[in-house]
Amino acid sequence: MKPSLSAAQLAIPIAAILCACSHDKLPAEAPRPVRTVELRYDKAAEANRYVATVQARHEVDYAFRVAGKVAERKVEVGQTVREGDVLAVLDASDYRLAEEAVRQQLAAATAQARQAESDRQRLHALKTDGSVSASDDEQAQSRALTTQATAEAQARQLELARNRLKYTVLRASRSGVVTSRKFEVGQVVAEGQPVVSIADEGESEIVVDVPEDQLAEFKKARFKASLPSESDEAFEVVLRELSPQAAAQTRTYRARLKQVRPTHLPLGATATLLAEYPAGDTPVASIPAGAITQSNGQPALWLVRPAAGERVGAVDLIRVMVHGYRNDQVLVSGPPPGALIVTAGVQKMAPGLHVALQEPARSETTKQVTR
């Protein structure tokens, strides 16, 4: 019969085996990296976006001051003209004949006036010796005055005839570029009918139609405009003129804005006008929409409390007040200025969780909503 081992002898190797199989102490969990944003408060702003056009501040519709048949056309659309250049010419045959007729009438009236004045002088001399009566002398004076007035009227008629002959040539009153032409050679045009439009390229404006429900915000807004060809290069404009009356058909108000620093803009081009105006008096901070979570059904944020001198910290859940949404941004208030807010991975946060901080971004309080 084999000798039995004592309990003490068995305990020693079992303890040794258990000690050999025991695990080392688990290391502490590393802080979880998070992205944060630093809150910056300011008054929120909104913006309306409009489709506008580039137009010349000075654009003139030219018309003949007399009627007639177009004999010559001197310009084309897009052509640059200078002050005094001929734009078009009418057939002036009838106006030359009219001038000649008035000239002949003036010559006859002038001859009659000279004859009447000669008669008046003779009768006045005969009146002194009583050869003619005072009545005859007065009639002679009256004829002299009448014929003189008739001659002067015919002289004015000749000036008018010469002017009408001159009006058969249409000239540019200022330099610019031809934007439209509404006639052809051989066409009969009426007096005052617009035939050519010329715009001054030196001073262009942004023209936009403002809906009546946005008029109040438009009046107090700040403006920037851009062209599709240079969408990244916005330029400042200021309101120069706002129509006091809405258009009857569109119910919009025509606004004209000029550049703060004048530059050349292509006439007729489409422009985008951004009108920015304050949305309220309460300071708010703009944060990414992904930073918003909930606490008991109320909007909340994860606030990071960094450790002194280190890029680590712990998170706490705090409630905030939401003032509005701006596309992918949310306007909030509540946390102190400069607070660090977790912007990504908020679903994995827990109160007291240790996190590793990256370089924080600053909240943007100037992001606007565009409509």
C-alpha positions as CSV (number, residue, x, y, z in Angstrom):
1,M,0.0,0.0,0.0
2,K,1.4,3.4,-1.1
3,P,1.9,6.0,1.5
4,S,-0.7,8.9,1.2
5,L,0.5,12.5,0.7
6,S,-0.4,15.0,3.4
7,A,-2.5,18.1,2.7
8,A,0.4,20.4,3.3
9,Q,2.5,18.6,0.7
10,L,-0.3,19.0,-1.8
11,A,-1.0,22.7,-1.0
12,I,2.6,23.9,-1.9
13,P,2.6,22.8,-5.6
14,I,-1.0,23.9,-6.1
15,A,-0.2,27.4,-4.8
16,A,2.9,27.5,-7.1
17,I,0.8,26.5,-10.1
18,L,-1.8,29.2,-9.3
19,C,0.8,31.8,-8.9
20,A,2.3,30.9,-12.2
21,C,-1.1,31.2,-14.0
22,S,-2.1,34.5,-12.5
23,H,-2.4,37.6,-14.9
24,D,-0.5,40.8,-14.6
25,K,-2.5,44.0,-13.7
26,L,-4.3,45.5,-16.6
27,P,-3.0,48.9,-17.9
28,A,-5.1,52.0,-17.6
29,E,-7.3,52.8,-20.7
30,A,-5.8,55.5,-23.0
31,P,-7.7,58.8,-23.3
32,R,-10.0,58.8,-26.4
33,P,-9.0,61.4,-29.0
34,V,-11.8,63.9,-29.8
35,R,-12.3,66.9,-32.0
36,T,-13.3,70.0,-30.3
37,V,-14.4,73.6,-31.1
38,E,-13.8,76.7,-29.1
39,L,-16.9,78.8,-28.6
40,R,-16.8,82.4,-29.7
41,Y,-19.9,84.5,-29.2
42,D,-21.2,87.2,-31.5
43,K,-24.4,88.6,-32.9
44,A,-25.8,86.2,-35.5
45,A,-26.3,87.3,-39.0
46,E,-28.5,86.0,-41.8
47,A,-28.2,86.5,-45.6
48,N,-30.4,86.5,-48.6
49,R,-29.1,85.6,-52.0
50,Y,-30.4,87.3,-55.2
51,V,-29.8,86.9,-58.9
52,A,-28.9,90.3,-60.3
53,T,-27.6,91.8,-63.5
54,V,-24.9,94.2,-64.4
55,Q,-26.2,97.4,-66.0
56,A,-24.8,100.7,-66.9
57,R,-25.7,103.6,-64.6
58,H,-26.1,105.9,-67.6
59,E,-27.8,104.3,-70.6
60,V,-29.5,106.6,-73.2
61,D,-32.1,105.7,-75.9
62,Y,-31.3,107.8,-78.9
63,A,-34.1,109.0,-81.3
64,F,-34.4,111.3,-84.3
65,R,-36.0,114.6,-83.5
66,V,-37.7,114.5,-86.9
67,A,-39.5,111.8,-88.8
68,G,-38.3,110.3,-92.0
69,K,-36.8,107.4,-93.9
70,V,-33.5,106.0,-92.8
71,A,-30.8,106.5,-95.4
72,E,-27.7,105.3,-93.6
73,R,-26.8,103.2,-90.5
74,K,-23.4,103.8,-89.1
75,V,-23.3,101.6,-85.9
76,E,-23.7,98.0,-84.8
77,V,-24.5,96.4,-81.5
78,G,-21.3,96.2,-79.3
79,Q,-19.6,99.0,-81.2
80,T,-17.8,101.7,-79.1
81,V,-18.7,105.2,-80.1
82,R,-17.3,108.6,-79.1
83,E,-19.2,111.8,-78.4
84,G,-20.2,113.4,-81.7
85,D,-20.0,110.2,-83.8
86,V,-22.8,109.8,-86.4
87,L,-25.2,107.0,-85.6
88,A,-27.7,107.2,-88.4
89,V,-28.8,109.5,-91.2
90,L,-32.3,110.2,-92.6
91,D,-33.2,111.1,-96.1
92,A,-33.1,114.9,-95.9
93,S,-34.5,115.8,-99.4
94,D,-37.9,117.1,-98.0
95,Y,-36.2,119.1,-95.3
96,R,-33.8,120.8,-97.7
97,L,-36.8,121.8,-99.9
98,A,-38.6,123.1,-96.8
99,E,-35.5,125.2,-95.8
100,E,-35.3,126.7,-99.3
101,A,-39.0,127.6,-99.2
102,V,-38.6,129.3,-95.9
103,R,-35.6,131.2,-97.2
104,Q,-37.5,132.5,-100.1
105,Q,-40.4,133.6,-97.8
106,L,-37.9,135.4,-95.6
107,A,-36.5,137.2,-98.6
108,A,-40.0,138.4,-99.6
109,A,-40.9,139.4,-96.1
110,T,-37.6,141.3,-95.8
111,A,-38.3,143.2,-99.1
112,Q,-41.8,144.1,-97.9
113,A,-40.4,145.3,-94.6
114,R,-37.9,147.6,-96.4
115,Q,-40.6,149.0,-98.7
116,A,-43.0,149.6,-95.8
117,E,-40.2,151.4,-93.9
118,S,-39.4,153.6,-97.0
119,D,-43.1,154.5,-97.3
120,R,-43.3,155.4,-93.7
121,Q,-40.3,157.7,-94.0
122,R,-41.8,159.5,-97.0
123,L,-45.2,160.0,-95.5
124,H,-43.6,161.3,-92.3
125,A,-41.7,163.9,-94.3
126,L,-44.9,165.0,-96.2
127,K,-46.8,165.2,-92.9
128,T,-44.7,168.2,-91.9
129,D,-46.0,170.4,-94.7
130,G,-49.6,169.0,-94.5
131,S,-49.5,167.1,-97.7
132,V,-50.8,163.9,-96.0
133,S,-53.0,163.5,-93.0
134,A,-52.0,162.1,-89.7
135,S,-54.2,159.0,-90.4
136,D,-52.1,158.2,-93.4
137,D,-48.9,158.6,-91.4
138,E,-50.2,156.2,-88.7
139,Q,-51.2,153.6,-91.3
140,A,-47.7,153.8,-92.8
141,Q,-46.1,153.3,-89.4
142,S,-48.4,150.3,-88.7
143,R,-47.5,148.7,-92.0
144,A,-43.8,149.2,-91.4
145,L,-44.1,147.5,-87.9
146,T,-46.2,144.7,-89.3
147,T,-43.9,143.9,-92.2
148,Q,-40.9,144.1,-89.9
149,A,-42.4,141.6,-87.4
150,T,-43.3,139.3,-90.3
151,A,-39.7,139.4,-91.6
152,E,-38.4,138.5,-88.1
153,A,-40.9,135.6,-87.8
154,Q,-39.8,134.3,-91.2
155,A,-36.2,134.5,-89.9
156,R,-37.1,132.3,-86.9
157,Q,-38.9,129.9,-89.3
158,L,-35.7,129.6,-91.3
159,E,-33.8,128.8,-88.1
160,L,-36.3,126.1,-87.3
161,A,-36.1,124.7,-90.9
162,R,-32.3,124.6,-90.6
163,N,-32.5,122.8,-87.3
164,R,-34.9,120.2,-88.6
165,L,-32.5,119.6,-91.5
166,K,-29.7,119.2,-89.0
167,Y,-31.8,116.7,-87.0
168,T,-31.7,114.3,-89.9
169,V,-28.3,113.3,-88.7
170,L,-28.3,111.4,-85.4
171,R,-25.1,111.9,-83.3
172,A,-23.9,110.4,-80.0
173,S,-24.1,112.9,-77.1
174,R,-21.6,111.0,-75.0
175,S,-19.1,108.2,-75.4
176,G,-20.2,104.6,-74.8
177,V,-21.0,101.2,-76.3
178,V,-24.0,100.4,-78.4
179,T,-26.3,98.0,-76.5
180,S,-29.2,97.8,-78.9
181,R,-30.3,98.8,-82.4
182,K,-34.0,99.0,-83.4
183,F,-34.0,100.1,-87.0
184,E,-32.8,99.2,-90.5
185,V,-31.9,101.2,-93.6
186,G,-35.1,102.0,-95.5
187,Q,-37.3,102.0,-92.4
188,V,-39.5,105.0,-91.8
189,V,-39.2,106.1,-88.2
190,A,-41.3,108.5,-86.3
191,E,-40.2,111.6,-84.5
192,G,-38.9,110.6,-81.0
193,Q,-38.9,106.8,-81.8
194,P,-35.9,105.2,-80.0
195,V,-33.6,103.6,-82.5
196,V,-30.2,103.2,-80.7
197,S,-29.3,102.6,-77.0
198,I,-25.8,103.6,-75.8
199,A,-24.5,102.7,-72.4
200,D,-21.5,104.3,-70.5
201,E,-19.1,101.4,-69.7
202,G,-17.2,103.6,-67.2
203,E,-19.8,103.3,-64.4
204,S,-21.6,100.0,-64.1
205,E,-24.1,98.9,-61.3
206,I,-25.7,95.8,-59.9
207,V,-29.4,95.8,-60.5
208,V,-31.7,93.5,-58.6
209,D,-35.5,93.1,-57.9
210,V,-36.3,92.7,-54.2
211,P,-39.4,90.9,-53.0
212,E,-41.6,93.0,-50.8
213,D,-41.4,90.6,-47.9
214,Q,-37.6,91.0,-47.8
215,L,-37.6,94.8,-48.2
216,A,-37.0,95.7,-44.5
217,E,-34.0,93.4,-44.2
218,F,-32.6,94.6,-47.5
219,K,-32.6,98.2,-46.4
220,K,-30.3,97.5,-43.4
221,A,-28.1,94.9,-45.0
222,R,-24.5,94.9,-46.1
223,F,-23.9,93.7,-49.7
224,K,-21.3,91.7,-51.6
225,A,-21.6,90.7,-55.3
226,S,-19.8,88.2,-57.5
227,L,-19.8,87.2,-61.1
228,P,-20.1,83.5,-62.3
229,S,-16.8,83.9,-64.1
230,E,-15.1,85.0,-60.9
231,S,-17.3,83.5,-58.1
232,D,-14.4,83.4,-55.6
233,E,-13.7,87.1,-56.0
234,A,-16.6,88.9,-54.3
235,F,-16.6,92.7,-54.2
236,E,-18.4,95.2,-51.9
237,V,-21.3,97.2,-53.2
238,V,-23.6,99.8,-51.5
239,L,-27.2,100.6,-52.1
240,R,-27.5,103.7,-54.4
241,E,-31.1,103.7,-55.3
242,L,-34.2,101.8,-54.2
243,S,-37.5,102.2,-56.0
244,P,-40.2,103.6,-53.7
245,Q,-42.9,101.8,-55.6
246,A,-43.3,98.1,-56.4
247,A,-43.6,96.9,-60.0
248,A,-47.2,96.4,-60.9
249,Q,-46.7,92.9,-62.3
250,T,-43.9,91.3,-60.2
251,R,-44.6,93.2,-56.9
252,T,-40.8,93.6,-56.5
253,Y,-38.8,96.7,-55.8
254,R,-35.9,97.6,-58.2
255,A,-32.6,98.3,-56.4
256,R,-29.4,99.7,-57.9
257,L,-26.1,99.2,-56.1
258,K,-22.8,100.7,-57.0
259,Q,-19.3,99.4,-56.3
260,V,-17.2,100.6,-53.4
261,R,-14.1,100.3,-55.5
262,P,-15.1,100.8,-59.1
263,T,-13.9,98.1,-61.5
264,H,-14.8,97.1,-65.0
265,L,-17.8,94.8,-65.1
266,P,-19.2,93.3,-68.3
267,L,-22.6,94.8,-69.1
268,G,-25.5,92.4,-69.1
269,A,-23.6,89.8,-67.1
270,T,-25.4,87.8,-64.4
271,A,-24.3,88.5,-60.9
272,T,-25.0,87.0,-57.5
273,L,-25.8,89.5,-54.7
274,L,-25.4,88.5,-51.1
275,A,-27.3,90.7,-48.6
276,E,-26.2,90.2,-45.0
277,Y,-28.2,91.5,-42.1
278,P,-28.2,91.0,-38.3
279,A,-30.6,88.3,-37.1
280,G,-31.0,89.4,-33.5
281,D,-29.4,91.1,-30.5
282,T,-28.6,87.9,-28.4
283,P,-24.9,86.8,-28.8
284,V,-24.7,83.3,-30.0
285,A,-22.0,80.8,-31.1
286,S,-22.1,78.7,-34.3
287,I,-21.1,75.1,-33.9
288,P,-21.3,72.0,-36.1
289,A,-24.7,70.3,-36.0
290,G,-23.1,67.0,-35.1
291,A,-22.1,68.4,-31.7
292,I,-25.7,68.6,-30.5
293,T,-27.0,65.7,-28.4
294,Q,-29.7,65.4,-25.8
295,S,-30.1,65.3,-22.0
296,N,-33.6,64.3,-20.8
297,G,-35.1,65.4,-24.1
298,Q,-33.3,68.8,-24.0
299,P,-30.5,69.9,-26.3
300,A,-27.1,69.4,-24.7
301,L,-23.3,69.5,-25.5
302,W,-20.3,67.6,-24.3
303,L,-18.1,70.1,-22.5
304,V,-14.4,69.2,-22.1
305,R,-12.7,70.3,-18.9
306,P,-9.0,70.1,-19.8
307,A,-6.4,69.2,-17.2
308,A,-4.0,72.0,-16.3
309,G,-1.0,72.1,-18.7
310,E,-2.0,68.9,-20.5
311,R,-3.8,68.0,-23.7
312,V,-6.2,65.7,-21.9
313,G,-9.4,66.3,-20.0
314,A,-12.7,64.9,-18.9
315,V,-16.1,65.5,-20.5
316,D,-19.4,66.7,-18.9
317,L,-22.8,66.9,-20.4
318,I,-24.4,70.4,-20.2
319,R,-27.6,71.8,-21.5
320,V,-27.7,74.6,-24.0
321,M,-30.2,76.8,-25.7
322,V,-30.6,76.5,-29.4
323,H,-31.5,79.7,-31.3
324,G,-31.6,78.4,-34.8
325,Y,-30.1,76.3,-37.5
326,R,-27.9,77.5,-40.4
327,N,-27.5,74.6,-42.9
328,D,-24.9,72.4,-41.2
329,Q,-24.4,74.8,-38.2
330,V,-26.4,75.4,-35.0
331,L,-26.6,78.7,-33.1
332,V,-26.4,78.1,-29.4
333,S,-25.8,79.9,-26.1
334,G,-25.2,78.8,-22.6
335,P,-21.6,77.6,-22.2
336,P,-19.0,80.2,-21.3
337,P,-16.9,81.8,-24.0
338,G,-13.8,79.9,-24.8
339,A,-15.3,76.5,-23.7
340,L,-14.2,73.4,-25.6
341,I,-17.1,71.4,-27.1
342,V,-16.8,67.9,-28.6
343,T,-17.9,68.0,-32.2
344,A,-17.5,64.4,-33.4
345,G,-18.4,61.1,-31.8
346,V,-20.8,62.5,-29.2
347,Q,-22.6,59.2,-29.1
348,K,-19.6,57.5,-27.6
349,M,-19.1,60.0,-24.8
350,A,-19.9,59.4,-21.1
351,P,-19.8,61.7,-18.1
352,G,-16.2,61.8,-16.7
353,L,-14.7,60.0,-19.8
354,H,-11.1,61.0,-20.3
355,V,-10.3,62.4,-23.7
356,A,-7.2,63.5,-25.6
357,L,-7.5,67.0,-27.1
358,Q,-6.5,67.9,-30.6
359,E,-5.9,71.5,-31.7
360,P,-9.4,73.1,-31.3
361,A,-11.1,75.0,-34.0
362,R,-12.9,78.2,-33.3
363,S,-16.7,78.4,-33.6
364,E,-17.8,80.5,-36.5
365,T,-20.4,83.1,-35.6
366,T,-20.5,84.7,-39.0
367,K,-22.0,81.9,-41.0
368,Q,-25.2,83.0,-42.6
369,V,-28.2,81.2,-43.9
370,T,-28.9,82.0,-47.6
371,R,-32.4,82.0,-49.0
